[in-house]
Amino acid sequence: YLYRVEAALMAGDSALARDLLSAGRYPESLQDRAAALAARIDEAADLAESILIPFTPGSGVIYTEARLNGLLSQQFVVDTGASLTTIPTATAERLGLSSGSARRRRVTTAGGEVIAWETRLESIVIADTVIPDLTVLVLDIPDNPDLGLLGMNFIRNFEADLDNQKGELVLRPR
């Protein structure tokens, strides 16, 4: 059974590995090996639900792409200094979002104060992880009007592990 458990793990099937491990009875001499495999299964299951965002080590900027309202893709910078996620005006227009009666907010940015309007996205998806009903601000980043900011109202749905040396941001659902 333990060889089959290892094979299932190597194939990326943590559910099968867990089933196989629980189906066997192991002598005392194999208990440590079974426990180690159980830990590997738990780790593999956690990683399967995680979002891995690679970036250039030491760059200080983390880019990722997300699908908005199931309709279009948007490039974002992960910005832990932004309270709310932002999308560009052009993206809001392509999504059919209107500023008509939207709430206006005074926002302090790196470039100073600006007025942005608030709206909601039905969903934002990164990898296979969906965050529904997310409040966003519509504003254009100077010198980068096609880029959005992935703010803390998105990030707080996850436990974040940043490895700057490897160039990896791992987001695990809470």
C-alpha positions as CSV (number, residue, x, y, z in Angstrom):
1,Y,0.0,0.0,0.0
2,L,2.7,2.5,0.9
3,Y,4.3,2.2,-2.6
4,R,0.9,2.9,-4.1
5,V,0.5,5.9,-1.8
6,E,3.8,7.3,-3.0
7,A,2.8,6.7,-6.6
8,A,-0.5,8.5,-6.1
9,L,1.4,11.4,-4.5
10,M,3.9,11.6,-7.4
11,A,0.9,11.6,-9.8
12,G,-0.5,14.6,-7.9
13,D,-3.6,12.8,-6.6
14,S,-3.6,13.5,-2.9
15,A,-7.2,12.3,-2.5
16,L,-6.3,8.8,-3.8
17,A,-3.1,8.8,-1.8
18,R,-5.2,9.6,1.4
19,D,-7.6,6.8,0.5
20,L,-4.9,4.3,-0.1
21,L,-3.1,5.2,3.1
22,S,-6.2,4.9,5.2
23,A,-7.1,1.5,3.6
24,G,-3.9,-0.2,4.9
25,R,-2.8,-1.6,8.3
26,Y,0.8,-1.1,8.9
27,P,3.2,-3.0,11.3
28,E,5.1,-1.0,13.9
29,S,8.2,-1.0,11.7
30,L,6.3,1.0,9.0
31,Q,4.4,3.5,11.3
32,D,7.0,6.2,10.9
33,R,6.9,5.9,7.1
34,A,3.1,6.0,7.1
35,A,3.1,9.1,9.3
36,A,5.6,10.8,6.9
37,L,3.4,10.0,4.0
38,A,0.3,11.4,5.8
39,A,2.2,14.6,6.3
40,R,3.2,14.7,2.6
41,I,-0.5,14.1,1.7
42,D,-1.6,17.0,3.9
43,E,1.0,19.3,2.3
44,A,0.1,18.3,-1.2
45,A,-3.6,18.9,-0.5
46,D,-2.8,22.4,0.9
47,L,-0.7,23.2,-2.2
48,A,-3.5,22.0,-4.5
49,E,-5.8,24.6,-3.0
50,S,-3.1,27.3,-3.1
51,I,-2.4,30.0,-5.6
52,L,1.3,30.2,-6.6
53,I,2.3,33.5,-8.1
54,P,5.8,33.5,-9.4
55,F,7.8,36.8,-9.7
56,T,11.3,37.9,-10.4
57,P,13.3,37.5,-7.1
58,G,14.3,40.8,-5.6
59,S,12.1,42.8,-8.0
60,G,9.7,44.2,-5.4
61,V,6.9,43.9,-7.9
62,I,4.5,41.0,-8.2
63,Y,2.3,40.7,-11.3
64,T,-0.6,38.3,-11.7
65,E,-3.5,37.9,-14.0
66,A,-7.2,37.5,-12.9
67,R,-10.4,36.8,-14.6
68,L,-13.1,39.4,-13.8
69,N,-16.9,38.5,-13.8
70,G,-16.0,35.5,-15.9
71,L,-15.7,37.8,-18.9
72,L,-12.2,39.1,-19.3
73,S,-8.6,38.9,-18.0
74,Q,-6.9,41.8,-16.2
75,Q,-3.3,42.2,-15.3
76,F,-2.7,43.2,-11.6
77,V,0.1,44.2,-9.3
78,V,-0.2,42.7,-5.9
79,D,-0.3,45.7,-3.6
80,T,-0.5,45.2,0.2
81,G,-0.5,48.9,0.7
82,A,-3.8,49.2,-1.2
83,S,-6.9,48.8,1.0
84,L,-9.1,48.0,-2.0
85,T,-8.5,46.3,-5.3
86,T,-8.5,48.7,-8.3
87,I,-9.4,48.2,-12.0
88,P,-8.7,50.6,-14.8
89,T,-11.4,52.7,-16.4
90,A,-11.1,50.8,-19.7
91,T,-11.7,47.5,-17.9
92,A,-14.8,48.9,-16.1
93,E,-16.1,50.0,-19.5
94,R,-15.5,46.6,-21.1
95,L,-17.3,44.9,-18.2
96,G,-20.3,47.3,-18.7
97,L,-19.9,48.9,-15.3
98,S,-21.2,52.4,-15.0
99,S,-20.0,55.3,-12.9
100,G,-23.5,56.9,-13.1
101,S,-24.7,56.7,-9.5
102,A,-21.6,55.1,-8.1
103,R,-20.1,56.2,-4.8
104,R,-17.1,58.5,-5.3
105,R,-14.2,58.2,-3.0
106,R,-11.2,60.5,-2.4
107,V,-8.1,58.2,-2.5
108,T,-4.6,58.9,-1.6
109,T,-2.1,57.3,-4.0
110,A,1.6,57.4,-4.5
111,G,0.9,60.3,-6.9
112,G,-1.3,62.2,-4.6
113,E,-5.1,62.5,-4.0
114,V,-7.5,61.4,-6.7
115,I,-11.2,60.8,-7.0
116,A,-12.2,57.2,-7.8
117,W,-15.6,55.6,-8.1
118,E,-16.6,52.4,-6.3
119,T,-18.2,49.4,-7.9
120,R,-18.5,45.6,-7.3
121,L,-17.3,42.7,-9.3
122,E,-19.4,39.6,-9.4
123,S,-16.2,37.6,-9.1
124,I,-12.5,37.7,-9.4
125,V,-10.7,34.4,-10.2
126,I,-7.0,33.7,-9.9
127,A,-5.9,30.1,-10.8
128,D,-9.1,28.2,-9.9
129,T,-9.9,30.2,-6.8
130,V,-13.0,32.4,-6.9
131,I,-13.6,35.4,-4.7
132,P,-17.2,36.5,-5.2
133,D,-18.7,40.0,-4.8
134,L,-15.6,42.1,-4.4
135,T,-15.7,45.9,-4.0
136,V,-13.2,47.6,-6.3
137,L,-12.3,51.2,-7.1
138,V,-12.1,52.3,-10.7
139,L,-9.0,54.4,-11.3
140,D,-6.1,54.6,-13.7
141,I,-2.5,54.3,-12.5
142,P,-0.5,57.1,-14.0
143,D,2.0,55.8,-16.6
144,N,0.3,52.3,-16.4
145,P,-3.4,52.8,-17.2
146,D,-4.0,49.2,-18.2
147,L,-2.9,47.8,-14.8
148,G,-5.0,47.1,-11.7
149,L,-3.9,46.8,-8.1
150,L,-4.8,43.6,-6.2
151,G,-5.5,45.1,-2.8
152,M,-6.0,43.8,0.8
153,N,-9.7,43.2,0.3
154,F,-8.7,40.4,-2.0
155,I,-5.5,39.3,-0.2
156,R,-7.2,39.0,3.3
157,N,-9.0,35.9,2.0
158,F,-5.7,34.1,2.2
159,E,-2.7,33.3,4.3
160,A,0.2,34.7,2.3
161,D,3.7,33.3,2.2
162,L,6.3,35.4,0.4
163,D,9.7,33.9,-0.5
164,N,11.6,36.7,-2.1
165,Q,14.7,34.5,-2.8
166,K,12.7,31.9,-4.8
167,G,10.4,34.6,-6.3
168,E,7.2,33.0,-5.0
169,L,4.0,34.3,-3.4
170,V,1.8,31.5,-2.2
171,L,-1.8,32.3,-1.2
172,R,-3.6,29.7,0.8
173,P,-7.4,30.1,1.3
174,R,-8.4,30.8,4.9
